[in-house]
């Protein structure tokens, strides 16, 4: 590992530890939060998994809203951008970002909101759009917002990668200890084997937290982390 990568990794670990020690710096929404994220830069299947989680929640009678950062928007706007209110797509791709715009068209009945501050987006989704649960797309490093279920996508290639700038890892592999479950995508038909068990909790926050800790097997890389060996390739998207 290069000196720069070692320094980057130490800074990322220190940032995560800082938030872990300072509960007052982490804000909590009045509804449960499910985060889907990863450790590497670039597309790794986060967005398709977030979409599938949202569909499962909708099927269970919840009113999910997807909260995205809207990375690489071509027209940036301060505050919350409501890409979809669950009924209509309200924004152009330039203001929404590619992935939120795709989600808005692919998920009728599910609001999609974009903001750098996911807490603000979640408050708007809850107060104005009636959301009962928030799904964070690419939320693993968004430490300012508390989550009840923390899902981490990890590919076998990630285990051999290095921290930026030498590799693609945004954090050292040890950051996976913060996840409630590790999802390992492999080719197959769908993601149901993962999320139906993960989201089996219910409306109460305590049962959501317990649901996030259920597992069929254990990760060999992190034996203390539950791991689902998914039957789906990540497909396109983040």
N, C-alpha and C positions, 0 to 999 in steps of 0.2 A: 504494500500500500504506500502511495506517495505521501510526502509530508503534508501536502495540501489536503489530501483526502482524510488523513488522520485528524487534521485540524477541523475540517468540516464536520466529521463525525463527532468530535468532542463537543463542538458548538451545538449540533443538533441534539445530542444527548443531554447537554446542560439545559437547553430550552425545555425539553420534555420534563426533566426533573424539576425545573423551576415551577412549572404549572402544577406538577403533582404535589408540591409542597405548599402551594398557595391556593387553597380552595376559593378564596375571595376573588381571585382573578378569573375564575371559570364561571360563566353564566349558565343558568339552566332554564330551559323552556318549560312552560306549564304542561306540555305534552311529551310523551316518550319520544326519544330520538334514536334512530338506527343509522349508524355510520358505515359506509362502504368505502374502503380505501386500499392503498397499497404502499409499498416502500420505494418504488422506482419512478423515475420521471417517464413521461410518455404514456401511450395507450397500453393498458394491460387488462382490459375487460371490466373496469370499475363501473362504467356507465350502463352496460347491459345488465350487470348484476343489480345495480340500484333500480333499474326499471323493473326487473323481475321481482325484486323485493316489494316494490310499490304495488305491482299487480296482485301479488299474494295478499298483501294487506287489504287492498280493495275488495278482493274476493271474500275476505273474512269479515267484511262489514265495517272496516275502518275507513277513514277519509284521509289518506296519506297526501302529503305534499313533498315534492322533491326540491331540495335547496342546493343550489350549485353556485360555485364562484364565478362561473362564466368566463373561464380562462380564454385569453386571446380574442376578446370582443373587439371588433373593428371600430365600434362607436361606443365609447365608455360613457356611462352615466352614473353620477353619485346616487346613493340610496338604493332602494330595492326596485328591480325591474320584474314585473309580473309578466313572464313570457306566456303563460297560459293560466287562466283562472279555473281550469278544469272543464270549461264549456267551449271556449274559443281560444285560438292562438292569437295573442294580442300584439306581438312584437315581431319585427323583422330579424333575420339572422344576424345582421350586422350589430344590432343592439343586444341580442340574446346570447350570441356565441353559438358555435356549431352544435355542440352536444346538447345544451338546453333546448335549442330549437328542434333538434331531432326528437328529444324526449317529449316535447310539447305535442308534436304531431303523432308520435307513436303511442301516447298514453291518454286517450280521451277519458275524462272524468277525474284526472289527477292534476292538480295545479303544479306548475313549475315556476320557481322564483330564482332570481339571480341577484347576488350581492356578495361583496367581499366579506361583509359581516353577516354570517349565517344566523346569528341571534336575531338581528333585525328582520331578516327574511322570515324566520320562523314565527316571530311575534305577529307579523302581518298575516301569514298563512293561518295562524290560529284565530286571531281576532276578526279578520275580514272574510276569510275563505272557509272557515269552519274546520280546519285541519285537526285531526285527532292524533296524528303521529307525523313526525318529520323524518324524511330519509335524506341523509347527506351523501351527495355524490362527490367522491374524492375528499372524504372528511377525516382521514386518519391523522393528518398533521394539523387539523384545525382545532388546536387545543383549547381555544378560548370558549368553546361550547361543550358542555357536558353531554354525554351520550349514555344510553341505557344498554344498547347492544353495539359492540364495536367489532365489525367484520373486517378482516384483513386478507386481501388476495395476495398469494405468494406463489410464484412459479418455481419449478426446480432450478431454472436458470438464475433466479434471484439469489439462491444460496451460494452461487459461485461468483457473484458480482461484487464490485467494490463500490465504496462510497464516492460520490462526486468529489472532484472532477474526473477521477480516474475511471469511474464506472457510472452506473445509472442509479445507485441507491441514494435516496434522499436522507436516509437515516441508517445507522448501523442495524444489523439484523437483530440485535438485542432489543430494539424497540418493539418487536413483536410481542413482548411480554405484556404490553398494554392492551392487546387484543383479547376479546372474549372467545373468538374462534378464528382459525386460519382456514381459508378456502384455497384449495389447490386445484385449478382447472385442468381437466383432462378431456379428450374428445368424447363426445356423446350427445344425447338428445336434448337434455334440459338441465336446469339448475334446481329442480324440485327437491332432490335429496338433501340439498343444503338448507334451503330457506324454510321449508315447511316445518322442520324440527327447530330451527333457530327461532322462528317467530311464533312458537306454539304457546306463548305465555298468556297474553290477554291484555286487558286494558290497565290493570293496576301496575304502577311503576315497579313494585317489587317482583311481580311475576314476569314482567318483561326482562328484568335483570337476570332472574333465574333462567329464563329461556335462552338468554345469550350465552349461558355457561354449559348447556347440554352438549353432549358429543357422542358420536358413534365410535370414534377411534381417537388416537392421540398422535400429535405431530412428532415425527422423529427428530426434527430440528429443535423443537421446543416441547419437551415431553409434558410440561405443565399446561400447554395450550390445547384445547379441543381442536380437532381438525376434521373437516369434511372433504372427502375426495370427490369433487364434483364430477358429474357426468356431462359437462358442457364445456366446449371451447369458449373462450371469452368473446370471440367474434370481433366486430368492429366497434370502435368507440374507446373512450378513456378507460 
